[in-house]
Each structure stands twice: as structure tokens, then as C-alpha cells.
């Protein structure tokens, strides 16, 4: 499946894999979800169809994450350190797995 959403939220699931949990078409919706609905450790990424994506590779790029305190944080190093403790080195997928029906 090609990328359909400019923003995507991943969660590290019980199988120690990144799982898509939310898709957003705009930053306002993405930030709301990250702030009020996401679980600590969830990571918000911009996908390759986002205009600010670097296009250095075909995978999503970190935007921000939710900390254990419940607040959003924009520090990729901190999130990667957390993720490494959970699953080891994290590799974002090179395609979107699913997308909600509009």
C-alpha cells in the first residue's frame, strides 16, 4: 500500500514491533491525538507524502512522541533510547499498512 496519510502514529506492541495506531491528514489532528489519546511511547511521524519530509529515504521520519509523564515531547534521541530498550534498533516501515475509511 502506498502512503495515504502525511502523519502516522506508531506504538510498540506486545510483539515488540511498530504498529500503526492513528493516521492524520493535518498537524492539528495529529497533535490532538498525541496529546489526549496516545499512550506513552507512541511516536508521531511525517510520512514521505508530507511536504517537510526530507526524502532521504522512503520511510516515515520522527516528529514527536508522548512521554511517560503524558506530555508530548520533540526529542528524537529520547524516544529512540526508549524504543531501543523495548525492541532494539527501530526501523520505520517503508510503506503504510492500513488506512481508515473516510
C-alpha angles and dihedrals in degrees: 000000000000123000111282102166128057091211128043133176121213130195128196102240132204090272088060092247133121110261125191109239105163141017126198134188094202139032094242092061092042093052092046091053093046092049102043110019110025123096123237109279095030111135127212115212137182112231128219091269091060110104092229094052110120093224087217087130137001095253133093119272127223116262104164143316142214116257127216087256087065096248127117116252132192103207114114093188092059093048094047090050089052092046093048090057089052103040111355120243110007121223117186114223120257094227140036113257100202144351131204120250112258 
